[in-house]
């Protein structure tokens, strides 16, 4: 491709809301064009890169025996009502009505439709196992689209689904898909970690995220410095040191104006770990009381899962007052008329200080079971840096990251409500056992930029770069230079090198700046000064210095150089 003919331009100014490196560079390099909040058009260079990413993903899916299909985008709403996820997604799912007033949705994911599809075509155990995949556009009405291609309302994903006879079959399909993901991401030139994750709205009993570590990420990953434990903070477990003491008599103490955990601990001269933090939440419209050790924070995802709730939020001061409870002096002790849930940390210690449900008073030596009980006890704490690993007692650290892929063991959570069954060897009807797997195509592009970029611009990994080689022509008015440059261009193309030639009527400074910004892996400079010595200047984008090569060996040297870089 000749840049003089290409539909493309770079920009100096970028919107102020572009905060992430990838968002800035994608706009500045002219790779994407914003249509509306969270909606982008892909320009030729970005689209070429995305097609290369798709090709890699397709190849890895095909290697593990997955078969490509294409599902319809418009889906009847009643499929989602039948699975129960119409309510789960709520306003995040885009809905519309056709001219006959039939309710339709633009799917954020495709478990319902693929289950419907497999139901209509699968009868016997002989039809299983099978894995299907597609690369298609999805839609989510994100309340806060941000970060360019990181969180958008319209996006391309590879989603795959495995269908097996039983759990052992699912395990095989799941393991194969994890391996395929690792290969795909490695070939795309990005580094990921596999983290235990919450299944969220997808559901199922087990899931893992593939996370690209970057400070720009919106996810938090908890990692152990001593073992291989990695988990999303929504899922991460940690070890809470217990405290065993003789149980002391519960007593009421006067704590005038001391409401916060810090205020109470300072006033009583105790550690915050000896206090109980009591909060009130609204769970599916019902107020509940939640308790946790004072130095810990509540993990709302864990809390939601423990409750089996569709939606939770902190109760407002007015709602707490209406429930006849008192913020700042609340306690699970004496709380009635609502569900109580407490963290394991309150069971593994004793002689805590809590509110007294009485203005300006707290209780000392509060102990579970003796002084209060809960409807639910479990792990609802948020893991943080410095906590101890539950597996090995090692130190936990947190890092930011971007979720690039996700794999789920769905089991029968969709096949059962949607009645997707097969008959086994004995003719008995059984539910199909499912897994689902997703890769964000646009997120790979954005993630690679976040992970590899420098102060000058993008540094594309070779396999997903829109072009492998950029020929930069200086002194474009010199017919001899231009002819040599075009000969090089045609020679590179004929040997299978994906090449772009900058033949624009621009200054060397503009061309070099654009070359750095666009991030093509290798730049080959054709200039009068170097041609006089029958040489060409070569610069690998990821390396600081350029080198000189002989004109006569240009194609061979470039080919070898391409093989040597990632």
C-alpha positions as CSV (number, residue, x, y, z in Angstrom):
1,X,0.0,0.0,0.0
2,X,1.2,3.5,-0.9
3,X,0.6,6.1,1.9
4,X,-0.1,8.7,-0.8
5,X,-3.2,6.6,-1.7
6,X,-4.2,5.4,1.7
7,X,-7.3,6.7,3.6
8,X,-5.5,7.9,6.6
9,X,-4.2,10.9,8.5
10,X,-2.5,11.5,11.9
11,X,-3.6,14.1,14.4
12,X,-1.8,16.5,16.8
13,X,-4.7,17.2,19.1
14,X,-6.7,14.5,20.9
15,X,-9.8,14.8,23.0
16,X,-9.3,15.7,26.7
17,X,-11.2,12.6,27.8
18,X,-8.6,10.3,26.3
19,X,-6.6,9.4,29.3
20,X,-5.3,5.9,28.6
21,X,-2.2,5.5,26.4
22,X,-4.0,3.2,23.9
23,X,-6.9,5.6,23.6
24,X,-4.7,8.6,22.9
25,X,-2.5,6.8,20.4
26,X,-5.3,5.1,18.6
27,X,-6.9,8.5,18.0
28,X,-3.6,10.3,17.4
29,X,-2.4,7.7,14.9
30,X,-5.8,7.9,13.1
31,X,-6.6,4.2,13.7
32,X,-10.0,4.8,15.1
33,X,-12.7,7.4,14.7
34,X,-15.2,8.2,17.5
35,X,-18.8,8.1,16.4
36,X,-20.3,8.5,19.9
37,X,-19.5,7.6,23.5
38,X,-18.2,4.1,23.4
39,X,-18.7,3.6,19.7
40,X,-15.9,3.8,17.2
41,X,-15.2,3.2,13.5
42,X,-12.0,1.4,12.6
43,X,-9.9,3.0,10.0
44,X,-7.9,0.9,7.4
45,X,-4.8,0.4,9.5
46,X,-6.7,-0.6,12.6
47,X,-9.0,-2.9,10.6
48,X,-6.0,-4.6,9.0
49,X,-4.5,-5.2,12.4
50,X,-7.8,-6.5,13.8
51,X,-8.2,-8.9,10.9
52,X,-4.7,-10.3,11.7
53,X,-5.8,-10.8,15.3
54,X,-8.9,-12.6,14.2
55,X,-6.8,-14.8,11.9
56,X,-4.6,-15.9,14.8
57,X,-7.6,-16.6,17.0
58,X,-9.3,-18.6,14.2
59,X,-6.2,-20.7,13.7
60,X,-6.0,-21.6,17.4
61,X,-9.7,-22.4,17.6
62,X,-9.4,-24.6,14.5
63,X,-6.4,-26.4,16.0
64,X,-8.5,-27.6,19.0
65,X,-11.3,-28.8,16.8
66,X,-13.7,-25.9,17.2
67,X,-16.0,-25.1,14.2
68,X,-16.8,-21.6,13.1
69,X,-20.4,-20.5,12.8
70,X,-22.2,-17.2,12.6
71,X,-25.2,-16.6,14.8
72,X,-27.9,-13.9,14.2
73,X,-27.4,-10.6,16.0
74,X,-31.0,-9.8,16.5
75,X,-32.4,-12.2,19.1
76,X,-35.9,-12.6,20.6
77,X,-36.2,-11.3,24.1
78,X,-38.1,-14.4,25.3
79,X,-35.0,-16.5,25.1
80,X,-33.4,-14.2,27.7
81,X,-36.6,-14.3,29.8
82,X,-36.5,-18.1,29.8
83,X,-32.9,-18.2,31.0
84,X,-33.6,-15.4,33.6
85,X,-30.9,-13.1,32.3
86,X,-33.2,-10.4,30.9
87,X,-33.4,-9.2,34.5
88,X,-29.8,-9.9,35.3
89,X,-28.5,-7.6,32.6
90,X,-31.1,-5.0,33.1
91,X,-30.3,-1.7,31.5
92,X,-26.9,-2.9,30.2
93,X,-28.7,-4.9,27.5
94,X,-29.8,-3.0,24.4
95,X,-33.4,-3.7,23.5
96,X,-35.7,-2.8,20.6
97,X,-39.1,-3.6,19.2
98,X,-40.0,-4.5,15.6
99,X,-42.9,-3.2,13.6
100,X,-45.1,-6.1,15.0
101,X,-44.2,-5.0,18.6
102,X,-42.1,-8.1,19.2
103,X,-39.4,-7.5,21.7
104,X,-35.8,-8.1,20.5
105,X,-32.4,-7.6,22.0
106,X,-28.9,-6.8,20.7
107,X,-26.9,-9.5,22.6
108,X,-24.1,-8.7,25.0
109,X,-23.3,-12.4,24.9
110,X,-24.7,-15.5,23.2
111,X,-25.3,-18.3,25.6
112,X,-29.1,-18.3,25.1
113,X,-29.0,-18.4,21.3
114,X,-26.2,-21.0,21.0
115,X,-28.1,-23.2,23.5
116,X,-31.2,-22.9,21.4
117,X,-29.2,-23.8,18.3
118,X,-27.6,-26.9,19.8
119,X,-31.0,-28.0,21.2
120,X,-32.5,-28.0,17.7
121,X,-29.7,-30.1,16.2
122,X,-28.5,-32.5,19.0
123,X,-30.4,-35.7,19.8
124,X,-28.0,-38.4,20.8
125,X,-24.8,-38.9,22.8
126,X,-23.2,-39.6,19.3
127,X,-23.7,-35.9,18.5
128,X,-21.4,-34.9,21.3
129,X,-18.8,-33.5,22.1
130,X,-18.8,-30.4,19.8
131,X,-17.3,-26.9,20.1
132,X,-18.6,-24.0,18.1
133,X,-17.2,-20.5,17.8
134,X,-17.9,-17.2,16.1
135,X,-16.3,-13.7,15.8
136,X,-19.1,-11.2,15.8
137,X,-20.2,-7.8,17.1
138,X,-21.7,-7.5,20.6
139,X,-23.5,-4.7,22.3
140,X,-23.6,-3.5,25.9
141,X,-25.1,-0.2,27.0
142,X,-22.2,0.6,29.3
143,X,-23.1,3.4,31.8
144,X,-19.6,4.7,31.7
145,X,-17.8,3.8,28.4
146,X,-14.1,4.7,28.8
147,X,-10.6,4.1,27.6
148,X,-11.2,3.9,23.9
149,X,-11.5,0.2,23.0
150,X,-11.2,-1.0,26.6
151,X,-14.8,-0.4,27.6
152,X,-17.2,0.3,24.7
153,X,-20.8,-0.2,23.8
154,X,-20.2,-2.0,20.4
155,X,-17.3,-4.4,20.1
156,X,-16.1,-7.5,18.3
157,X,-15.5,-10.7,20.3
158,X,-14.7,-14.3,19.7
159,X,-17.1,-16.4,21.7
160,X,-16.9,-20.2,21.7
161,X,-19.1,-22.8,23.3
162,X,-18.4,-26.4,24.2
163,X,-21.1,-29.1,24.5
164,X,-20.3,-32.3,26.3
165,X,-22.0,-35.4,27.8
166,X,-20.6,-34.9,31.3
167,X,-18.3,-33.0,33.6
168,X,-15.2,-35.0,32.5
169,X,-15.9,-34.1,28.9
170,X,-16.3,-30.4,29.9
171,X,-12.9,-30.6,31.7
172,X,-11.2,-31.8,28.5
173,X,-12.9,-29.0,26.4
174,X,-12.0,-26.4,29.0
175,X,-8.4,-27.4,29.3
176,X,-8.0,-27.4,25.5
177,X,-9.5,-24.0,25.3
178,X,-7.2,-22.6,28.0
179,X,-4.2,-23.9,25.9
180,X,-5.6,-22.3,22.7
181,X,-5.9,-19.0,24.5
182,X,-2.4,-19.1,25.7
183,X,-1.1,-19.8,22.2
184,X,-3.3,-17.1,20.7
185,X,-2.1,-14.4,23.1
186,X,1.5,-15.4,22.8
187,X,1.3,-15.2,19.0
188,X,-0.4,-11.7,19.3
189,X,2.7,-10.6,21.2
190,X,1.0,-9.8,24.5
191,X,1.8,-11.1,28.0
192,X,-1.1,-12.3,30.1
193,X,-1.7,-14.0,33.5
194,X,-4.4,-16.5,34.2
195,X,-6.5,-15.4,37.2
196,X,-9.3,-17.1,39.1
197,X,-12.4,-15.0,38.5
198,X,-16.0,-14.4,39.4
199,X,-18.4,-15.7,36.7
200,X,-20.6,-12.6,37.0
201,X,-23.7,-12.4,34.7
202,X,-22.5,-15.3,32.6
203,X,-22.9,-17.7,35.5
204,X,-21.6,-21.2,35.9
205,X,-19.5,-22.6,38.7
206,X,-15.9,-21.8,37.7
207,X,-14.1,-19.3,35.5
208,X,-10.7,-17.9,34.7
209,X,-9.6,-14.6,33.3
210,X,-6.7,-13.9,31.0
211,X,-5.4,-10.6,32.2
212,X,-2.9,-8.3,30.5
213,X,-1.1,-6.5,33.3
214,X,-0.9,-2.7,32.8
215,X,-1.4,0.3,35.1
216,X,-4.2,1.4,32.7
217,X,-6.3,-1.6,33.5
218,X,-9.7,-1.3,35.2
219,X,-9.4,-4.7,36.9
220,X,-7.4,-5.5,40.0
221,X,-5.5,-8.7,40.1
222,X,-4.2,-10.3,43.4
223,X,-1.0,-12.2,43.1
224,X,1.1,-14.2,45.6
225,X,4.8,-13.4,45.5
226,X,5.7,-16.9,46.8
227,X,3.4,-19.3,44.8
228,X,1.3,-19.3,41.6
229,X,-1.9,-18.0,43.1
230,X,-3.5,-15.3,40.9
231,X,-7.1,-14.1,41.2
232,X,-9.3,-11.2,40.3
233,X,-9.9,-9.1,43.4
234,X,-13.7,-10.0,43.0
235,X,-12.7,-13.6,43.7
236,X,-9.4,-13.5,45.6
237,X,-9.1,-15.2,49.0
238,X,-6.7,-14.4,51.7
239,X,-5.7,-15.6,55.1
240,X,-7.0,-13.7,58.1
241,X,-4.9,-14.3,61.2
242,X,-7.2,-15.5,64.0
243,X,-7.0,-14.5,67.7
244,X,-7.8,-16.8,70.5
245,X,-8.4,-15.4,73.9
246,X,-10.5,-16.2,76.9
247,X,-14.0,-14.8,76.3
248,X,-14.5,-11.6,78.4
249,X,-17.7,-10.1,79.6
250,X,-19.5,-7.9,77.1
251,X,-19.7,-4.3,78.4
252,X,-21.1,-1.0,77.2
253,X,-18.7,1.9,77.1
254,X,-19.4,5.6,76.5
255,X,-17.8,6.8,73.2
256,X,-19.1,10.4,72.6
257,X,-19.0,11.4,69.0
258,X,-16.7,8.5,68.0
259,X,-18.3,7.0,64.9
260,X,-15.7,5.8,62.4
261,X,-13.5,2.8,63.0
262,X,-10.4,4.9,63.3
263,X,-12.1,7.3,65.8
264,X,-13.3,4.4,67.9
265,X,-9.9,2.5,67.9
266,X,-8.0,5.7,68.7
267,X,-10.4,6.6,71.5
268,X,-10.2,3.1,73.1
269,X,-6.5,2.7,72.2
270,X,-7.0,-0.5,70.4
271,X,-6.1,-1.8,66.9
272,X,-8.7,-1.4,64.2
273,X,-8.5,-5.2,63.8
274,X,-10.2,-5.5,67.2
275,X,-13.3,-3.7,66.0
276,X,-16.4,-4.7,64.0
277,X,-17.4,-2.7,60.9
278,X,-21.2,-2.8,60.5
279,X,-22.8,-1.6,57.3
280,X,-26.3,-1.8,55.9
281,X,-27.0,-2.8,52.3
282,X,-30.1,-3.0,50.1
283,X,-30.2,-6.5,48.6
284,X,-32.9,-6.9,45.9
285,X,-35.0,-4.3,47.7
286,X,-34.5,-5.7,51.3
287,X,-32.2,-4.0,53.9
288,X,-29.6,-6.3,55.4
289,X,-26.9,-6.0,58.1
290,X,-23.3,-6.8,57.1
291,X,-20.4,-7.2,59.6
292,X,-16.7,-7.5,59.0
293,X,-13.5,-6.9,60.9
294,X,-12.7,-3.2,61.2
295,X,-9.5,-3.3,59.3
296,X,-11.0,-5.1,56.3
297,X,-13.3,-4.0,53.5
298,X,-16.3,-5.7,52.1
299,X,-16.0,-7.3,48.7
300,X,-19.4,-6.5,47.2
301,X,-19.1,-9.2,44.5
302,X,-18.6,-11.8,47.1
303,X,-21.4,-10.4,49.2
304,X,-23.8,-10.5,46.3
305,X,-22.8,-14.1,45.5
306,X,-23.3,-15.2,49.1
307,X,-26.7,-13.6,49.2
308,X,-27.7,-15.0,45.8
309,X,-28.8,-11.4,45.0
310,X,-29.4,-9.9,41.6
311,X,-28.5,-6.4,42.8
312,X,-27.0,-4.9,46.0
313,X,-26.1,-1.4,47.0
314,X,-25.2,0.5,50.2
315,X,-28.3,1.7,52.1
316,X,-28.8,5.4,52.3
317,X,-28.7,7.2,55.7
318,X,-32.5,7.6,55.4
319,X,-33.0,3.9,54.7
320,X,-30.9,3.0,57.7
321,X,-32.9,5.4,59.9
322,X,-36.2,4.0,58.7
323,X,-35.0,0.5,59.7
324,X,-34.5,1.9,63.2
325,X,-30.7,1.5,63.1
326,X,-28.0,4.0,63.7
327,X,-25.1,4.7,61.5
328,X,-21.8,5.1,63.3
329,X,-23.0,3.1,66.3
330,X,-24.5,0.1,64.6
331,X,-23.9,-3.5,65.5
332,X,-25.0,-7.0,64.7
333,X,-25.6,-7.4,68.4
334,X,-29.3,-6.7,69.0
335,X,-30.2,-6.1,65.4
336,X,-33.5,-7.7,64.5
337,X,-36.0,-7.7,61.7
338,X,-33.4,-8.2,58.9
339,X,-31.0,-10.7,57.5
340,X,-27.5,-10.6,59.1
341,X,-24.4,-11.7,57.2
342,X,-20.9,-11.6,58.7
343,X,-17.4,-12.3,57.4
344,X,-15.3,-15.2,58.5
345,X,-12.9,-12.8,60.2
346,X,-15.5,-12.2,63.0
347,X,-15.6,-16.0,63.7
348,X,-11.9,-16.5,63.7
349,X,-11.3,-13.8,66.4
350,X,-12.9,-12.8,69.7
351,X,-13.4,-9.9,72.1
352,X,-14.3,-7.4,69.4
353,X,-15.6,-3.8,69.9
354,X,-18.8,-2.9,68.0
355,X,-21.4,-0.3,68.1
356,X,-24.1,-0.6,70.8
357,X,-27.0,0.4,68.5
358,X,-27.2,3.4,70.9
359,X,-26.0,6.9,70.2
360,X,-22.4,7.6,71.6
361,X,-22.0,4.1,73.0
362,X,-20.0,1.0,71.9
363,X,-19.8,-2.6,73.2
364,X,-16.5,-4.2,74.2
365,X,-15.7,-7.9,74.2
366,X,-18.3,-8.9,71.6
367,X,-18.1,-12.5,70.5
368,X,-19.9,-14.4,67.8
369,X,-22.4,-17.1,68.9
370,X,-22.4,-16.0,72.5
371,X,-23.6,-12.4,71.8
372,X,-25.1,-12.6,68.3
373,X,-25.6,-14.9,65.4
374,X,-25.8,-14.4,61.7
375,X,-28.0,-15.9,58.9
376,X,-25.0,-16.2,56.7
377,X,-21.3,-16.6,57.5
378,X,-18.6,-16.6,54.8
379,X,-15.8,-14.9,53.0
380,X,-16.9,-11.5,52.0
381,X,-13.6,-9.6,52.5
382,X,-11.7,-7.7,49.8
383,X,-8.1,-8.9,49.3
384,X,-5.4,-6.2,49.3
385,X,-1.6,-5.9,49.0
386,X,0.2,-7.0,52.1
387,X,-2.4,-9.7,53.1
388,X,-1.3,-13.3,53.4
389,X,-1.9,-15.9,50.7
390,X,-4.4,-18.6,51.8
391,X,-2.4,-21.3,49.9
392,X,1.1,-20.7,51.2
393,X,1.1,-17.8,53.7
394,X,3.1,-15.7,51.1
395,X,2.7,-12.0,50.6
396,X,-0.1,-10.9,48.3
397,X,0.4,-8.0,45.9
398,X,-2.1,-6.2,43.6
399,X,-1.7,-5.1,40.1
400,X,-3.9,-3.4,37.6
401,X,-4.9,-5.2,34.4
402,X,-7.2,-5.5,31.4
403,X,-9.3,-8.6,30.9
404,X,-8.5,-9.9,27.4
405,X,-10.2,-13.3,27.6
406,X,-12.5,-15.3,29.9
407,X,-13.3,-19.0,30.1
408,X,-16.3,-20.5,32.0
409,X,-17.5,-23.9,33.1
410,X,-21.2,-23.4,32.7
411,X,-22.3,-26.9,33.5
412,X,-26.1,-27.1,33.0
413,X,-26.9,-23.6,34.0
414,X,-28.3,-22.8,30.4
415,X,-29.1,-26.3,29.1
416,X,-31.5,-27.0,32.0
417,X,-33.7,-23.9,31.7
418,X,-33.6,-24.0,27.9
419,X,-34.2,-27.7,27.8
420,X,-31.1,-28.6,25.8
421,X,-30.8,-32.4,26.2
422,X,-29.5,-35.5,24.6
423,X,-30.2,-39.2,25.0
424,X,-27.4,-41.4,26.4
425,X,-26.4,-45.0,25.5
426,X,-29.4,-46.2,27.5
427,X,-31.9,-43.8,26.0
428,X,-32.1,-41.7,29.1
429,X,-32.6,-37.9,28.6
430,X,-29.7,-35.9,30.1
431,X,-28.8,-32.2,30.2
432,X,-26.0,-31.1,27.9
433,X,-22.9,-29.9,29.9
434,X,-21.6,-26.6,28.6
435,X,-18.6,-24.3,28.7
436,X,-18.2,-20.9,27.2
437,X,-15.1,-18.9,26.2
438,X,-14.7,-15.3,25.1
439,X,-11.8,-13.2,23.7
440,X,-12.0,-9.4,23.2
441,X,-10.6,-8.7,19.7
442,X,-10.4,-4.9,20.1
443,X,-9.0,-5.3,23.6
444,X,-6.1,-7.3,22.3
445,X,-5.3,-4.4,20.0
446,X,-5.7,-1.8,22.8
447,X,-3.9,-4.0,25.3
448,X,-0.9,-4.5,23.0
449,X,-0.5,-0.8,22.7
450,X,-0.8,-0.3,26.4
451,X,1.9,-2.9,27.0
452,X,4.4,-1.9,24.3
453,X,4.0,1.8,23.6
454,X,6.7,4.4,24.3
455,X,6.9,8.2,24.3
456,X,7.0,8.3,20.5
457,X,4.0,6.2,19.8
458,X,2.8,2.7,19.2
459,X,5.1,-0.3,19.0
460,X,3.1,-3.1,17.3
461,X,4.0,-6.7,17.9
462,X,5.0,-8.1,14.5
463,X,2.1,-10.6,14.1
464,X,-0.6,-8.1,14.6
465,X,0.9,-5.0,13.1
466,X,-1.1,-3.6,10.1
467,X,2.2,-3.8,8.1
468,X,5.5,-5.5,8.9
469,X,7.7,-3.0,7.0
470,X,7.5,0.7,6.3
471,X,9.6,2.0,3.5
472,X,10.2,5.7,4.1
473,X,11.2,7.7,0.9
474,X,13.3,10.8,1.4
475,X,14.0,13.3,-1.4
476,X,10.8,12.3,-3.2
477,X,11.5,14.7,-6.0
478,X,14.5,12.6,-7.1
479,X,13.3,10.2,-9.7
480,X,16.1,7.7,-9.2
481,X,15.4,7.5,-5.4
482,X,11.7,7.0,-6.0
483,X,12.3,4.3,-8.6
484,X,14.7,2.4,-6.3
485,X,12.2,2.7,-3.4
486,X,9.4,1.3,-5.6
487,X,11.6,-1.5,-6.7
488,X,12.3,-2.4,-3.1
489,X,8.6,-2.1,-2.4
490,X,7.7,-4.6,-5.2
491,X,10.5,-6.9,-4.2
492,X,9.4,-7.1,-0.6
493,X,5.8,-7.7,-1.6
494,X,6.8,-10.5,-4.0
495,X,8.6,-12.3,-1.1
496,X,5.5,-12.2,1.1
497,X,6.5,-9.2,3.3
498,X,3.5,-7.0,4.2
499,X,4.9,-3.6,3.3
500,X,3.7,0.0,3.4
501,X,5.6,2.7,1.5
502,X,5.6,6.3,2.6
503,X,5.7,8.1,-0.7
504,X,4.0,11.2,0.5
505,X,5.2,14.7,-0.4
506,X,6.1,15.5,3.2
507,X,9.3,16.6,5.1
508,X,11.6,13.9,6.6
509,X,10.6,15.1,10.1
510,X,6.9,14.5,9.4
511,X,7.6,11.1,8.0
512,X,9.8,10.0,10.8
513,X,7.4,11.2,13.4
514,X,4.5,9.4,11.7
515,X,6.6,6.3,11.5
516,X,7.2,6.3,15.2
517,X,3.6,7.1,16.0
518,X,2.2,4.3,13.7
519,X,4.6,1.7,15.2
520,X,5.3,-0.5,12.2
521,X,7.9,-3.0,13.4
522,X,10.6,-2.2,10.9
523,X,11.4,1.1,9.1
524,X,13.5,1.1,5.9
525,X,14.8,4.6,4.9
526,X,15.7,5.3,1.3
527,X,17.7,8.5,0.9
528,X,20.2,10.1,-1.5
529,X,23.0,10.1,1.0
530,X,22.8,6.4,1.8
531,X,22.1,5.3,-1.7
532,X,25.4,7.0,-2.7
533,X,27.0,4.3,-0.6
534,X,24.6,1.7,-1.9
535,X,23.2,1.4,1.6
536,X,19.8,1.7,3.4
537,X,19.0,2.7,6.9
538,X,17.0,0.2,9.0
539,X,15.3,0.9,12.3
540,X,13.5,-1.7,14.4
541,X,10.7,0.2,16.1
542,X,11.3,-1.4,19.5
543,X,15.1,-0.8,19.4
544,X,16.9,2.5,20.1
545,X,19.4,2.6,17.3
546,X,19.3,2.2,13.5
547,X,21.7,0.1,11.4
548,X,22.9,0.2,7.8
549,X,22.4,-2.7,5.3
550,X,23.5,-3.2,1.8
551,X,21.0,-2.3,-0.9
552,X,21.7,-5.5,-2.8
553,X,20.9,-7.7,0.3
554,X,17.9,-5.6,1.4
555,X,15.2,-8.2,1.0
556,X,17.2,-11.1,2.6
557,X,18.3,-8.9,5.6
558,X,14.7,-7.6,6.2
559,X,13.3,-11.1,6.0
560,X,15.9,-12.3,8.6
561,X,15.3,-9.3,10.8
562,X,11.5,-10.0,10.8
563,X,12.1,-13.5,11.9
564,X,14.3,-12.3,14.8
565,X,11.8,-9.9,16.4
566,X,8.5,-10.5,18.2
